[in-house]
């Protein structure tokens, strides 16, 4: 899994009417949490995103992976930084992973994940997300499949 931020991790895109999102509302520190699942893995995440007025941001992402094919729970912390811009309600981020740290038990699976993800440190990634709603304290990011991620200041 490549990417350091909520923007890159989720890569969420919704077909919705374009409306202007206030950049002033986006600026600040947001905490987001959620989970993504497929047949083999459940990924729970908590993200802290700091959007700055100079169109840069810093990100910290905690991932906890579990599932029937994973013999052990794997917990990782990724940090990164990059730049952002808004076009209507579409948030685009260009960023790179700065560090990856195993914050759980040191297991065979966590070593494999660390080795795999460490190869992407420094790689520049770009992705877009659709902001379904945004005010001074709450942001909702939507996805094509109807899932929503709520973030709070």
ZADODO-6060 format. One record per residue: residue number from 1; residue in one letter; x, y negated, z negated of N, C-alpha, C, O in turn. Coordinates in nm, 2 decimals, padded with zeros to 4 digits. Atoms other than C-alpha are relative to their C-alpha. Layout:
+-----+-----+--------+--------+--------+--------+--------+--------+--------+--------+--------+--------+--------+--------+
:   n : res :    n.X :    n.Y :    n.Z :   ca.X :   ca.Y :   ca.Z :    c.X :    c.Y :    c.Z :    o.X :    o.Y :    o.Z :
+-----+-----+--------+--------+--------+--------+--------+--------+--------+--------+--------+--------+--------+--------+
: NUM :   A :      X :      Y :      Z :      X :      Y :      Z :      X :      Y :      Z :      X :      Y :      Z :
...
+-----+-----+--------+--------+--------+--------+--------+--------+--------+--------+--------+--------+--------+--------+
END
This chain:
+-----+-----+--------+--------+--------+--------+--------+--------+--------+--------+--------+--------+--------+--------+
:   n : res :    n.X :    n.Y :    n.Z :   ca.X :   ca.Y :   ca.Z :    c.X :    c.Y :    c.Z :    o.X :    o.Y :    o.Z :
+-----+-----+--------+--------+--------+--------+--------+--------+--------+--------+--------+--------+--------+--------+
:   1 :   X :  00.09 :  00.12 :  00.00 :  00.00 :  00.00 :  00.00 :  00.09 : -00.12 :  00.00 :  00.17 : -00.14 : -00.09 :
:   2 :   X : -00.08 :  00.12 : -00.01 :  00.16 : -00.32 :  00.11 : -00.07 : -00.12 : -00.05 : -00.19 : -00.13 : -00.05 :
:   3 :   X :  00.05 :  00.13 :  00.04 :  00.11 : -00.67 : -00.02 :  00.00 : -00.03 : -00.14 :  00.01 :  00.06 : -00.22 :
:   4 :   X : -00.02 :  00.04 :  00.14 :  00.14 : -00.86 : -00.34 : -00.12 : -00.07 : -00.06 : -00.13 : -00.08 : -00.18 :
:   5 :   X :  00.10 :  00.08 :  00.06 : -00.18 : -01.05 : -00.38 : -00.14 :  00.06 :  00.03 : -00.15 :  00.16 :  00.11 :
:   6 :   X :  00.14 : -00.04 : -00.03 : -00.55 : -01.00 : -00.39 : -00.03 : -00.02 :  00.14 : -00.10 :  00.06 :  00.20 :
:   7 :   X :  00.02 :  00.02 : -00.14 : -00.56 : -01.15 : -00.05 :  00.05 :  00.11 :  00.09 : -00.03 :  00.16 :  00.18 :
:   8 :   X : -00.05 : -00.10 : -00.08 : -00.34 : -00.89 :  00.10 : -00.05 :  00.14 : -00.04 : -00.09 :  00.22 :  00.05 :
:   9 :   X :  00.04 : -00.13 :  00.04 : -00.45 : -00.59 : -00.11 : -00.14 :  00.03 :  00.05 : -00.17 :  00.13 :  00.11 :
:  10 :   X :  00.14 : -00.03 : -00.03 : -00.82 : -00.63 : -00.04 : -00.03 : -00.02 :  00.15 : -00.11 :  00.06 :  00.21 :
:  11 :   X :  00.02 :  00.03 : -00.14 : -00.80 : -00.77 :  00.31 : -00.15 :  00.01 :  00.04 : -00.19 :  00.08 :  00.13 :
:  12 :   X :  00.14 :  00.00 : -00.01 : -01.17 : -00.84 :  00.29 : -00.05 : -00.10 :  00.10 : -00.01 : -00.21 :  00.10 :
:  13 :   X :  00.06 :  00.09 : -00.10 : -01.37 : -00.98 :  00.58 : -00.15 :  00.02 :  00.01 : -00.19 :  00.14 :  00.02 :
:  14 :   X :  00.14 : -00.01 :  00.00 : -01.74 : -01.05 :  00.58 : -00.05 : -00.09 :  00.12 :  00.00 : -00.19 :  00.15 :
:  15 :   X :  00.07 :  00.07 : -00.10 : -01.96 : -01.16 :  00.87 : -00.11 : -00.09 : -00.07 : -00.21 : -00.03 : -00.11 :
:  16 :   X :  00.09 :  00.09 :  00.07 : -02.13 : -01.46 :  00.71 :  00.00 : -00.13 :  00.06 :  00.10 : -00.17 :  00.13 :
:  17 :   X : -00.01 :  00.13 : -00.06 : -02.22 : -01.81 :  00.80 :  00.12 : -00.08 : -00.05 :  00.15 : -00.07 : -00.17 :
:  18 :   X : -00.11 :  00.08 :  00.04 : -01.93 : -02.05 :  00.79 : -00.05 : -00.12 : -00.07 : -00.14 : -00.19 : -00.02 :
:  19 :   X :  00.03 :  00.12 :  00.08 : -01.96 : -02.31 :  00.52 :  00.13 : -00.05 : -00.06 :  00.22 :  00.03 : -00.08 :
:  20 :   X : -00.13 :  00.06 :  00.05 : -01.70 : -02.54 :  00.38 :  00.02 :  00.04 : -00.15 : -00.07 :  00.02 : -00.23 :
:  21 :   X : -00.04 : -00.03 :  00.14 : -01.53 : -02.42 :  00.06 :  00.09 : -00.12 : -00.04 :  00.18 : -00.16 :  00.03 :
:  22 :   X : -00.08 :  00.11 :  00.05 : -01.39 : -02.70 : -00.15 :  00.14 :  00.05 : -00.05 :  00.15 :  00.14 : -00.13 :
:  23 :   X : -00.14 : -00.03 :  00.05 : -01.01 : -02.67 : -00.18 :  00.02 : -00.03 : -00.14 :  00.09 :  00.04 : -00.21 :
:  24 :   X : -00.02 :  00.04 :  00.14 : -01.03 : -02.85 : -00.51 : -00.05 :  00.11 : -00.09 :  00.00 :  00.13 : -00.20 :
:  25 :   X :  00.05 : -00.10 :  00.09 : -01.24 : -02.57 : -00.65 :  00.09 :  00.12 :  00.00 :  00.10 :  00.19 : -00.10 :
:  26 :   X : -00.09 : -00.11 : -00.01 : -00.99 : -02.31 : -00.53 :  00.13 : -00.02 : -00.08 :  00.18 :  00.08 : -00.13 :
:  27 :   X : -00.13 :  00.03 :  00.07 : -00.69 : -02.48 : -00.69 : -00.01 :  00.03 : -00.15 : -00.11 : -00.01 : -00.21 :
:  28 :   X :  00.00 : -00.04 :  00.14 : -00.61 : -02.33 : -01.03 :  00.04 :  00.15 : -00.01 :  00.07 :  00.21 :  00.09 :
:  29 :   X : -00.04 : -00.14 :  00.03 : -00.55 : -01.99 : -01.19 : -00.13 :  00.08 : -00.01 : -00.22 :  00.05 : -00.09 :
:  30 :   X :  00.12 : -00.09 :  00.00 : -00.80 : -01.71 : -01.12 :  00.04 :  00.14 : -00.05 :  00.15 :  00.18 : -00.02 :
:  31 :   X : -00.02 : -00.14 :  00.04 : -00.83 : -01.37 : -01.28 : -00.11 :  00.08 :  00.07 : -00.23 :  00.05 :  00.06 :
:  32 :   X :  00.10 : -00.08 : -00.08 : -01.00 : -01.10 : -01.06 :  00.02 :  00.15 : -00.05 :  00.13 :  00.19 : -00.09 :
:  33 :   X : -00.01 : -00.15 :  00.04 : -01.07 : -00.73 : -01.14 : -00.10 :  00.08 :  00.08 : -00.21 :  00.02 :  00.12 :
:  34 :   X :  00.09 : -00.08 : -00.07 : -01.23 : -00.45 : -00.96 :  00.06 :  00.14 :  00.03 :  00.16 :  00.17 : -00.03 :
:  35 :   X : -00.05 : -00.13 : -00.04 : -01.18 : -00.10 : -00.81 : -00.04 :  00.03 :  00.14 : -00.14 : -00.02 :  00.19 :
:  36 :   X :  00.02 : -00.06 : -00.13 : -01.16 :  00.07 : -00.48 :  00.02 :  00.15 : -00.01 :  00.11 :  00.20 : -00.08 :
:  37 :   X :  00.00 : -00.15 :  00.00 : -01.22 :  00.44 : -00.42 : -00.01 :  00.06 :  00.14 : -00.08 :  00.01 :  00.22 :
:  38 :   X :  00.03 : -00.09 : -00.11 : -01.20 :  00.70 : -00.16 :  00.00 :  00.14 : -00.05 : -00.01 :  00.16 : -00.17 :
:  39 :   X :  00.02 : -00.14 :  00.04 : -01.22 :  01.08 : -00.16 :  00.11 :  00.05 : -00.09 :  00.09 :  00.14 : -00.17 :
:  40 :   X : -00.12 : -00.05 :  00.08 : -00.87 :  01.12 : -00.32 :  00.05 : -00.09 : -00.11 :  00.12 : -00.04 : -00.20 :
:  41 :   X : -00.07 :  00.09 :  00.09 : -00.78 :  00.81 : -00.51 : -00.10 : -00.11 : -00.05 : -00.18 : -00.16 :  00.03 :
:  42 :   X :  00.07 :  00.12 :  00.05 : -00.94 :  00.55 : -00.74 :  00.10 : -00.10 : -00.04 :  00.19 : -00.06 : -00.12 :
:  43 :   X : -00.10 :  00.10 :  00.03 : -00.75 :  00.23 : -00.76 : -00.08 : -00.11 : -00.08 : -00.17 : -00.18 : -00.02 :
:  44 :   X :  00.05 :  00.11 :  00.08 : -00.84 : -00.01 : -01.04 :  00.11 : -00.11 :  00.00 :  00.23 : -00.09 :  00.00 :
:  45 :   X : -00.10 :  00.11 : -00.01 : -00.68 : -00.36 : -01.02 : -00.05 : -00.12 : -00.09 : -00.17 : -00.14 : -00.11 :
:  46 :   X :  00.02 :  00.13 :  00.07 : -00.65 : -00.68 : -01.22 :  00.10 : -00.09 :  00.07 :  00.22 : -00.06 :  00.08 :
:  47 :   X : -00.08 :  00.09 : -00.07 : -00.51 : -00.98 : -01.04 : -00.01 : -00.14 : -00.06 : -00.11 : -00.18 : -00.10 :
:  48 :   X :  00.00 :  00.14 :  00.04 : -00.40 : -01.32 : -01.15 :  00.06 : -00.08 :  00.12 :  00.17 : -00.05 :  00.16 :
:  49 :   X : -00.04 :  00.08 : -00.12 : -00.38 : -01.57 : -00.86 :  00.00 : -00.15 : -00.04 : -00.09 : -00.20 : -00.09 :
:  50 :   X : -00.01 :  00.15 :  00.03 : -00.25 : -01.93 : -00.90 :  00.02 : -00.07 :  00.13 :  00.12 : -00.07 :  00.19 :
:  51 :   X :  00.00 :  00.08 : -00.12 : -00.35 : -02.15 : -00.61 :  00.04 : -00.14 : -00.03 : -00.02 : -00.20 : -00.12 :
:  52 :   X : -00.05 :  00.14 :  00.03 : -00.16 : -02.48 : -00.60 : -00.04 : -00.10 :  00.10 : -00.07 : -00.06 :  00.22 :
:  53 :   X :  00.04 :  00.11 : -00.09 : -00.24 : -02.81 : -00.44 :  00.09 : -00.02 :  00.12 :  00.06 : -00.08 :  00.22 :
:  54 :   X : -00.09 :  00.01 : -00.11 :  00.07 : -02.79 : -00.22 : -00.01 :  00.12 :  00.10 :  00.07 :  00.14 :  00.18 :
:  55 :   X :  00.03 : -00.12 : -00.08 : -00.09 : -02.48 : -00.05 :  00.09 :  00.12 : -00.01 :  00.12 :  00.19 :  00.08 :
:  56 :   X : -00.07 : -00.12 :  00.04 :  00.13 : -02.23 : -00.22 : -00.07 :  00.07 : -00.11 : -00.16 :  00.02 : -00.17 :
:  57 :   X :  00.06 : -00.07 :  00.11 :  00.03 : -01.96 : -00.46 :  00.10 :  00.11 : -00.05 :  00.19 :  00.15 :  00.01 :
:  58 :   X : -00.07 : -00.10 :  00.06 :  00.17 : -01.71 : -00.70 : -00.10 :  00.11 : -00.04 : -00.21 :  00.08 : -00.07 :
:  59 :   X :  00.09 : -00.11 :  00.03 :  00.03 : -01.37 : -00.77 :  00.06 :  00.11 : -00.09 :  00.18 :  00.13 : -00.08 :
:  60 :   X : -00.04 : -00.11 :  00.08 :  00.05 : -01.09 : -01.02 : -00.11 :  00.10 :  00.01 : -00.23 :  00.07 : -00.02 :
:  61 :   X :  00.10 : -00.11 : -00.02 : -00.13 : -00.76 : -00.95 :  00.03 :  00.12 : -00.08 :  00.15 :  00.17 : -00.07 :
:  62 :   X : -00.02 : -00.12 :  00.07 : -00.17 : -00.47 : -01.18 : -00.09 :  00.11 :  00.06 : -00.21 :  00.09 :  00.08 :
:  63 :   X :  00.07 : -00.11 : -00.07 : -00.27 : -00.14 : -01.01 :  00.01 :  00.12 : -00.09 :  00.11 :  00.16 : -00.15 :
:  64 :   X :  00.00 : -00.13 :  00.07 : -00.38 :  00.18 : -01.19 : -00.07 :  00.10 :  00.10 : -00.19 :  00.08 :  00.13 :
:  65 :   X :  00.05 : -00.10 : -00.09 : -00.42 :  00.48 : -00.96 : -00.03 :  00.13 : -00.07 :  00.06 :  00.18 : -00.14 :
:  66 :   X :  00.04 : -00.13 :  00.05 : -00.60 :  00.80 : -01.05 : -00.07 :  00.08 :  00.11 : -00.11 :  00.02 :  00.21 :
:  67 :   X :  00.07 : -00.07 : -00.10 : -00.76 :  01.08 : -00.86 :  00.04 :  00.15 :  00.00 :  00.14 :  00.19 : -00.07 :
:  68 :   X : -00.02 : -00.15 :  00.00 : -00.78 :  01.46 : -00.80 :  00.13 :  00.04 :  00.06 :  00.19 :  00.14 :  00.02 :
:  69 :   X : -00.13 : -00.03 : -00.07 : -00.47 :  01.46 : -00.58 :  00.12 : -00.06 : -00.08 :  00.23 : -00.02 : -00.05 :
:  70 :   X : -00.11 :  00.06 :  00.08 : -00.27 :  01.25 : -00.83 :  00.01 :  00.08 : -00.13 : -00.09 :  00.07 : -00.21 :
:  71 :   X : -00.01 : -00.08 :  00.12 : -00.15 :  01.48 : -01.11 :  00.02 : -00.09 : -00.12 : -00.02 : -00.05 : -00.23 :
:  72 :   X : -00.02 :  00.10 :  00.11 : -00.06 :  01.17 : -01.32 : -00.06 : -00.13 :  00.03 : -00.08 : -00.17 :  00.15 :
:  73 :   X :  00.05 :  00.14 : -00.02 : -00.20 :  00.82 : -01.37 :  00.13 : -00.08 :  00.03 :  00.23 : -00.06 : -00.03 :
:  74 :   X : -00.11 :  00.09 : -00.04 :  00.02 :  00.57 : -01.20 : -00.04 : -00.15 : -00.02 : -00.14 : -00.19 :  00.03 :
:  75 :   X :  00.03 :  00.14 :  00.02 :  00.04 :  00.21 : -01.31 :  00.12 : -00.09 :  00.04 :  00.23 : -00.06 :  00.01 :
:  76 :   X : -00.10 :  00.08 : -00.05 :  00.23 : -00.06 : -01.13 : -00.04 : -00.15 : -00.01 : -00.15 : -00.19 : -00.01 :
:  77 :   X :  00.02 :  00.15 :  00.00 :  00.28 : -00.44 : -01.15 :  00.07 : -00.05 :  00.12 :  00.19 : -00.03 :  00.13 :
:  78 :   X : -00.07 :  00.07 : -00.11 :  00.35 : -00.64 : -00.84 : -00.01 : -00.15 : -00.02 : -00.11 : -00.20 : -00.06 :
:  79 :   X :  00.00 :  00.14 :  00.00 :  00.44 : -01.00 : -00.82 :  00.04 : -00.05 :  00.14 :  00.12 :  00.01 :  00.21 :
:  80 :   X : -00.03 :  00.05 : -00.13 :  00.46 : -01.22 : -00.52 : -00.04 : -00.15 :  00.01 : -00.09 : -00.21 : -00.09 :
:  81 :   X :  00.03 :  00.14 : -00.02 :  00.42 : -01.57 : -00.38 : -00.02 : -00.02 :  00.15 :  00.03 :  00.06 :  00.23 :
:  82 :   X :  00.01 :  00.03 : -00.14 :  00.33 : -01.73 : -00.05 : -00.08 : -00.14 :  00.02 : -00.08 : -00.22 : -00.07 :
:  83 :   X :  00.08 :  00.12 : -00.04 :  00.11 : -02.00 :  00.12 : -00.14 :  00.04 :  00.03 : -00.16 :  00.16 :  00.07 :
:  84 :   X :  00.14 : -00.03 : -00.02 : -00.26 : -02.03 :  00.17 : -00.06 : -00.12 :  00.08 : -00.01 : -00.23 :  00.08 :
:  85 :   X :  00.08 :  00.10 : -00.06 : -00.51 : -02.22 :  00.38 : -00.14 :  00.04 :  00.02 : -00.17 :  00.16 :  00.03 :
:  86 :   X :  00.14 : -00.03 : -00.02 : -00.89 : -02.24 :  00.42 : -00.04 : -00.05 :  00.14 :  00.00 : -00.16 :  00.18 :
:  87 :   X :  00.07 :  00.04 : -00.12 : -01.09 : -02.26 :  00.74 : -00.15 :  00.04 : -00.02 : -00.18 :  00.15 : -00.01 :
:  88 :   X :  00.14 : -00.03 :  00.04 : -01.46 : -02.29 :  00.64 :  00.01 :  00.08 : -00.13 :  00.06 :  00.03 : -00.23 :
:  89 :   X : -00.01 : -00.09 :  00.11 : -01.50 : -02.00 :  00.40 :  00.10 :  00.11 :  00.01 :  00.10 :  00.21 : -00.06 :
:  90 :   X : -00.10 : -00.11 : -00.02 : -01.21 : -01.79 :  00.53 :  00.13 : -00.05 : -00.06 :  00.19 : -00.15 : -00.02 :
:  91 :   X : -00.13 :  00.02 :  00.07 : -00.90 : -01.78 :  00.31 :  00.10 :  00.09 :  00.06 :  00.09 :  00.21 :  00.07 :
:  92 :   X : -00.11 : -00.07 : -00.06 : -00.58 : -01.69 :  00.48 :  00.12 : -00.01 : -00.09 :  00.16 : -00.13 : -00.13 :
:  93 :   X : -00.12 :  00.00 :  00.08 : -00.27 : -01.60 :  00.28 :  00.12 :  00.06 :  00.08 :  00.10 :  00.16 :  00.15 :
:  94 :   X : -00.13 : -00.05 : -00.05 :  00.09 : -01.55 :  00.40 :  00.09 :  00.02 : -00.12 :  00.12 : -00.08 : -00.18 :
:  95 :   X : -00.08 : -00.02 :  00.12 :  00.30 : -01.39 :  00.13 :  00.10 :  00.11 :  00.01 :  00.10 :  00.18 :  00.11 :
:  96 :   X : -00.09 : -00.12 :  00.00 :  00.56 : -01.14 :  00.03 :  00.01 :  00.04 : -00.15 :  00.00 : -00.04 : -00.24 :
:  97 :   X : -00.02 : -00.06 :  00.14 :  00.62 : -00.91 : -00.27 :  00.13 : -00.04 : -00.04 :  00.23 : -00.03 :  00.03 :
:  98 :   X : -00.13 :  00.04 :  00.06 :  00.89 : -01.04 : -00.50 :  00.05 :  00.12 : -00.09 :  00.17 :  00.14 : -00.09 :
:  99 :   X : -00.05 : -00.11 :  00.08 :  00.90 : -00.74 : -00.74 : -00.11 :  00.10 : -00.02 : -00.23 :  00.07 : -00.01 :
: 100 :   X :  00.09 : -00.11 :  00.03 :  00.74 : -00.41 : -00.82 :  00.06 :  00.07 : -00.13 :  00.18 :  00.10 : -00.13 :
: 101 :   X : -00.05 : -00.06 :  00.12 :  00.76 : -00.26 : -01.17 : -00.10 :  00.11 : -00.04 : -00.22 :  00.10 : -00.03 :
: 102 :   X :  00.09 : -00.11 :  00.05 :  00.63 :  00.07 : -01.31 : -00.03 : -00.04 : -00.15 :  00.06 : -00.05 : -00.23 :
: 103 :   X :  00.04 :  00.04 :  00.14 :  00.43 : -00.02 : -01.63 : -00.06 :  00.11 : -00.07 : -00.12 :  00.10 : -00.18 :
: 104 :   X :  00.06 : -00.12 :  00.06 :  00.30 :  00.33 : -01.70 :  00.11 :  00.10 : -00.03 :  00.23 :  00.08 : -00.02 :
: 105 :   X : -00.09 : -00.10 :  00.02 :  00.46 :  00.66 : -01.78 :  00.09 :  00.02 :  00.13 :  00.04 :  00.01 :  00.24 :
: 106 :   X : -00.09 : -00.02 : -00.11 :  00.76 :  00.74 : -01.56 : -00.02 :  00.15 :  00.04 :  00.03 :  00.24 : -00.02 :
: 107 :   X :  00.03 : -00.13 : -00.05 :  00.63 :  01.03 : -01.36 :  00.05 :  00.02 :  00.15 :  00.10 : -00.08 :  00.21 :
: 108 :   X : -00.04 : -00.02 : -00.14 :  00.71 :  01.19 : -01.02 : -00.08 : -00.09 :  00.09 : -00.03 : -00.14 :  00.19 :
: 109 :   X :  00.09 :  00.08 : -00.09 :  00.41 :  01.01 : -00.86 :  00.04 : -00.15 : -00.01 :  00.04 : -00.22 :  00.09 :
: 110 :   X : -00.04 :  00.14 :  00.01 :  00.51 :  00.67 : -01.00 :  00.13 : -00.03 :  00.07 :  00.15 : -00.13 :  00.13 :
: 111 :   X : -00.12 :  00.02 : -00.07 :  00.86 :  00.72 : -00.87 : -00.02 : -00.01 :  00.15 :  00.04 : -00.09 :  00.22 :
: 112 :   X :  00.03 :  00.00 : -00.15 :  00.73 :  00.81 : -00.52 : -00.07 : -00.13 :  00.04 : -00.04 : -00.19 :  00.14 :
: 113 :   X :  00.06 :  00.13 : -00.03 :  00.50 :  00.50 : -00.53 :  00.09 : -00.12 :  00.00 :  00.09 : -00.20 :  00.09 :
: 114 :   X : -00.10 :  00.11 :  00.01 :  00.78 :  00.27 : -00.64 :  00.09 :  00.00 :  00.12 :  00.12 : -00.10 :  00.17 :
: 115 :   X : -00.09 : -00.01 : -00.12 :  01.01 :  00.40 : -00.37 : -00.07 : -00.04 :  00.12 : -00.01 : -00.12 :  00.20 :
: 116 :   X :  00.07 :  00.04 : -00.12 :  00.75 :  00.36 : -00.11 : -00.03 : -00.15 :  00.01 : -00.01 : -00.21 :  00.11 :
: 117 :   X :  00.04 :  00.15 :  00.00 :  00.63 :  00.01 : -00.21 :  00.13 : -00.09 :  00.00 :  00.12 : -00.20 :  00.04 :
: 118 :   X : -00.12 :  00.08 :  00.01 :  00.98 : -00.11 : -00.28 :  00.06 : -00.04 :  00.14 :  00.13 : -00.14 :  00.16 :
: 119 :   X : -00.05 :  00.03 : -00.13 :  01.06 : -00.09 :  00.09 : -00.07 : -00.12 :  00.06 : -00.02 : -00.18 :  00.16 :
: 120 :   X :  00.07 :  00.12 : -00.05 :  00.81 : -00.38 :  00.15 :  00.03 : -00.13 : -00.07 : -00.02 : -00.23 : -00.04 :
: 121 :   X : -00.04 :  00.12 :  00.07 :  00.97 : -00.62 : -00.09 :  00.07 : -00.10 :  00.10 :  00.16 : -00.06 :  00.17 :
: 122 :   X : -00.05 :  00.10 : -00.09 :  01.04 : -00.94 :  00.10 : -00.07 : -00.01 :  00.13 : -00.06 : -00.11 :  00.20 :
: 123 :   X :  00.08 :  00.00 : -00.13 :  00.82 : -00.84 :  00.40 : -00.10 : -00.11 : -00.01 : -00.17 : -00.12 : -00.11 :
: 124 :   X :  00.10 :  00.11 : -00.01 :  00.60 : -01.13 :  00.51 : -00.13 :  00.07 :  00.05 : -00.13 :  00.14 :  00.15 :
: 125 :   X :  00.13 : -00.05 : -00.03 :  00.23 : -01.03 :  00.52 : -00.10 : -00.11 :  00.02 : -00.08 : -00.22 : -00.05 :
: 126 :   X :  00.11 :  00.10 : -00.01 : -00.07 : -01.22 :  00.64 : -00.13 :  00.07 :  00.01 : -00.15 :  00.17 :  00.07 :
: 127 :   X :  00.14 : -00.06 : -00.01 : -00.44 : -01.14 :  00.58 : -00.10 : -00.11 : -00.03 : -00.07 : -00.22 : -00.08 :
: 128 :   X :  00.11 :  00.09 :  00.03 : -00.77 : -01.30 :  00.55 : -00.11 :  00.06 : -00.09 : -00.12 :  00.18 : -00.09 :
: 129 :   X :  00.11 : -00.04 :  00.08 : -01.06 : -01.28 :  00.31 : -00.11 : -00.10 :  00.01 : -00.09 : -00.22 :  00.04 :
: 130 :   X :  00.12 :  00.09 : -00.01 : -01.41 : -01.43 :  00.31 : -00.04 : -00.03 : -00.14 : -00.07 :  00.06 : -00.22 :
: 131 :   X :  00.05 :  00.04 :  00.13 : -01.51 : -01.63 :  00.01 : -00.15 : -00.01 :  00.02 : -00.20 : -00.10 :  00.09 :
: 132 :   X :  00.14 :  00.00 : -00.01 : -01.88 : -01.55 : -00.04 : -00.06 : -00.12 : -00.08 : -00.16 : -00.18 : -00.04 :
: 133 :   X :  00.04 :  00.12 :  00.08 : -01.92 : -01.82 : -00.31 :  00.12 : -00.05 : -00.08 :  00.20 :  00.03 : -00.12 :
: 134 :   X : -00.11 :  00.06 :  00.08 : -01.70 : -02.06 : -00.50 : -00.05 : -00.12 : -00.07 : -00.11 : -00.21 : -00.01 :
: 135 :   X :  00.02 :  00.13 :  00.07 : -01.75 : -02.32 : -00.77 :  00.12 : -00.02 : -00.09 :  00.22 :  00.04 : -00.07 :
: 136 :   X : -00.11 :  00.03 :  00.08 : -01.53 : -02.46 : -01.04 :  00.05 :  00.11 : -00.09 :  00.17 :  00.11 : -00.13 :
: 137 :   X : -00.03 : -00.11 :  00.09 : -01.53 : -02.14 : -01.25 :  00.00 :  00.14 :  00.05 :  00.06 :  00.23 : -00.01 :
: 138 :   X :  00.02 : -00.13 : -00.05 : -01.62 : -01.85 : -01.04 :  00.01 :  00.01 :  00.15 : -00.04 : -00.08 :  00.23 :
: 139 :   X : -00.01 : -00.03 : -00.14 : -01.53 : -01.71 : -00.70 : -00.04 :  00.14 :  00.03 :  00.00 :  00.23 : -00.04 :
: 140 :   X :  00.04 : -00.14 : -00.04 : -01.68 : -01.41 : -00.52 :  00.05 :  00.02 :  00.14 :  00.03 : -00.06 :  00.23 :
: 141 :   X : -00.05 : -00.03 : -00.13 : -01.50 : -01.25 : -00.24 : -00.07 :  00.13 :  00.05 : -00.09 :  00.22 : -00.03 :
: 142 :   X :  00.09 : -00.11 : -00.05 : -01.71 : -01.02 : -00.02 :  00.07 :  00.08 :  00.10 :  00.18 :  00.04 :  00.16 :
: 143 :   X : -00.06 : -00.09 : -00.10 : -01.63 : -00.73 :  00.21 : -00.11 :  00.05 :  00.10 : -00.23 :  00.04 :  00.07 :
: 144 :   X :  00.09 : -00.05 : -00.10 : -01.79 : -00.58 :  00.52 : -00.09 :  00.11 : -00.05 : -00.21 :  00.11 : -00.02 :
: 145 :   X :  00.08 : -00.11 :  00.05 : -01.91 : -00.28 :  00.33 : -00.09 : -00.03 : -00.12 : -00.15 :  00.05 : -00.19 :
: 146 :   X :  00.09 :  00.05 :  00.10 : -02.10 : -00.49 :  00.08 :  00.06 : -00.01 : -00.14 : -00.01 : -00.06 : -00.23 :
: 147 :   X : -00.07 :  00.01 :  00.13 : -01.85 : -00.47 : -00.21 :  00.03 : -00.15 : -00.03 :  00.06 : -00.22 :  00.07 :
: 148 :   X : -00.04 :  00.13 :  00.04 : -01.78 : -00.79 : -00.40 :  00.09 :  00.00 : -00.11 :  00.08 :  00.08 : -00.20 :
: 149 :   X : -00.10 :  00.01 :  00.11 : -01.49 : -00.89 : -00.62 : -00.03 : -00.14 : -00.06 : -00.04 : -00.24 :  00.01 :
: 150 :   X :  00.02 :  00.13 :  00.07 : -01.56 : -01.16 : -00.88 :  00.13 : -00.04 : -00.07 :  00.20 :  00.04 : -00.13 :
: 151 :   X : -00.12 :  00.06 :  00.06 : -01.28 : -01.39 : -01.00 : -00.05 : -00.12 : -00.09 : -00.15 : -00.18 : -00.05 :
: 152 :   X :  00.04 :  00.10 :  00.09 : -01.30 : -01.63 : -01.29 :  00.13 : -00.09 : -00.04 :  00.24 : -00.04 : -00.05 :
: 153 :   X : -00.11 :  00.09 :  00.05 : -01.09 : -01.94 : -01.40 :  00.00 :  00.01 : -00.15 :  00.08 : -00.06 : -00.21 :
+-----+-----+--------+--------+--------+--------+--------+--------+--------+--------+--------+--------+--------+--------+
END
